[in-house]
Amino acid sequence: MDRPDGPRRPRPRVRPARPEDAEVAAAMIAALSSEEGMPPAALTPALFRRQGFGPARLFLPLIAELDGRPAGVALLTRGYDSQSARAGLVVEDLYVDPSSRRCGVARALMAEAARLAQADGGAWVGWHVRRGNLRAQLFYRSLGAVAETVDIMGLSGEAFDALARE
């Protein structure tokens, strides 16, 4: 049975972020922190420009657009897995503006991350997701992702400083 033609949704377009995207990207990262109940993100537009560009950049920023307007952001870092002896990319942050959700934006950002990893000789893309973020977990499973059985631990602040002094 043929389906009647309805309005076509625009396809997301993913591109490398540019320094002039700093304000919107930092605002999206702040919104991500807020939605996840986290403290405000420290990433300012100035830090985004300084840390996301140039030969010593700390992350690779991507912007997704719908109809030419920013709809999502992803921040990627390089990673290495000793079990497979292969490189890959870690999706540190992924955010889609609420008005652009369920339009393929997150999938387009993840697909671009996979393409970039593969083009760089990598064999995987990894990320972490909060246990309570069921919507994100369902999305990642729809990509074919499998939950790993690891606990992510971290050290920062005074404990980090104390260990570094040893």
Secondary structure, DSSP 8 states (H G I E B T S, - for coil): ------------EEEE--GGGHHHHHHHHHHHHHHTT-------HHHHHHHHSSTT-S-EEEEEEETTEEEEEEEEEEEEETTTTEEEEEEEEEEE-GGGTTTTHHHHHHHHHHHHHHHTT--EEEE---TT-HHHHHHHHHTT------------HHHHHHHHH-
